[in-house]
């Protein structure tokens, strides 16, 4: 049986084209329709192009100088507000340049002005045991600063320079910080004024014992903003331009620590009382209980920190404990003895070193000479250090 469609009749006449039956008004109507459709299509296309051009121009205007620029330049706004109060600090020692004979810097760091009459706050390890330092302001002015108060436990110090109506940074409140907040670390590493790094707060309350600092009853702000050597003592600033921390150290990339501003405020109150007492007694003293000094900044390698550190330093995979030497002051007993930044102290005088407390105890009771075992890459070395007596 044949399919049904073969039985259908069609009216198509192949001898007579279908357009021969079209009337003129049919052609006119069809042509008008085509023209009308094309006109509508072109009109819509032009409208879209004009809309895109308008949006692009508007967005370009806003991103450069319009109302939305602030959303893209918030870091620049913070830096512009805080930078004038950030200072570079230099400590000169007994070392002389071999060719010029001039005294050269043995340590440097950063600080920031917290009082318009020239009071500066910084880290204690920046000033070491110096009584005078060189201070360079943001505008290039250089001044001599007097170290007024030093607290080695909280690692904070104050310096006083002469001046009036100097730019300042307000100390904010660190107690309300939350992980994820944006922060800006400022300082002067390698004498490069106002070097800026940005990041977020990883932890607003990292306990000191998490870092192996059992003798320090304080907490730290952990951030992924890089805090380099020269940034130590500089401000960790929030988006309001307030210092909510004092930069202290970077253990490894992405793990840096700052002292919360609440501790700094407490220290400044004590320092003000000390300053008043010194004026009355015409005496200079320090909030410092250490009598012996070797000139290093260190951090305990807790299991978590040690694991992170060894991932980035494969040559130290054999180390299972110790204290990381973060910074060595040039000309200090440690530097003279051969210690370098990045060394890991594992023993002192034959006793295992597990925390920074162990190092403090060894310095205080280890005699005139310390035999220090250190890990440096694949090598295990022993060096001798003669601690300096601090008057």
C-alpha positions, 0 to 999 in steps of 0.5 A: 500500500502506498503512503498517504502523502502520495495520494495528495493533490498539489496545485503547483504549476511548474510551468507558471511561476508563482510570482506571475500571479502576484499583483502590484499592490502585493509587491508594494506591501511586501517591500514596505514590510521588508523596509519597515523591518530593516528600519526597526532593526537598525533603530534598535541597533543604534539605540543599543550602541548609544546606550553602551557608549553612554554607560562606558563614558559614565563608568569611565568618568566615575572610575577616575573622578566621579562619586564611585572613585572612592570605592576603588581608591580606599587604600590610597585615601588611607595612605594619604591620611596617615602617611604624614605622621610615619617616620623613619628611625635609624640607630647609629653605632660604633661601626664606621664606613671603611672608606669614608670613616663616617658612622653607619647605621646598625639598625633601623625601623619605623614609627609614627607620631601620636602627639603633635609635640613630637611623641613617637611610638615604635617597637622596643627592638627597633631602638634596642638599648640606645638612648638617642636615635635619628628620626626622619620625618615624612617631609625629609626633615631630620631630627635627633630623638630621645628614647624615653620609655622602653618595655621589652615585654610588650616590645614597645618604646617611645621617642621624643623629638622637638616640634609643634603641630606635627601630623599625628595618627590617632590610635584606634580601638583594637578590641572590636576588630574582626577577621576579614577587615582590611588593613594597611601596613606602613613603614620605611623598609630599607630607608624607603619612606612610606612603603605600603602593603595591604591585606586583611586581618586573619586573627584579631586575637592571636594569643602570645602562647600560640607564638611560644611567647609564654612570658608575654601576657598579650595577644597579637593581630595576625594579618596577611599584609607583609610586614618587612624588617623596616616596617617594624614599629610602623602603624597598621591602619584601618580604613578610617586612617586610625592605627589599630596596631603596631607592626612587629614581625613577619614570620613567613609570607602571609603570616605577620603580626602587630601589637594591638593599639589597646596595648599601645594606649596602655603603654603610653599612659604608663610612659606619660607617668614615667615622663612626669616622674622623670621631669620631677626627678631629672632622671631618665629610666626605662620600663625594662627588666632585662640586664643582658642583651644579645640583639635579636628579635625572635619568635617561637616555632610552634608546631603550626608555624614550624610546619608552615615555615618548612613548607617554604624552606625545604632545607629545614625539614629535619628541624622539629623544634626551635626559635626563629631569629627574625632580625639581628641588630648590626654590631650586636653581640649576636651579629658579632658572634655570627648569627644571621636572620633566618637562623633557628636556635635549637640549643644554648649551652647544651640545653634544648630551646623550645620557646623564646622564654628558654632563650631569655633564661639562657641569656640571663643565667648562661654566664659570660659566654653562650654556646648556641646551636643553630640550624641554617639551611641543611647545616647545623652550626655552633657559634659563641656569643658574649651578651652585653650588659645593659646599664 
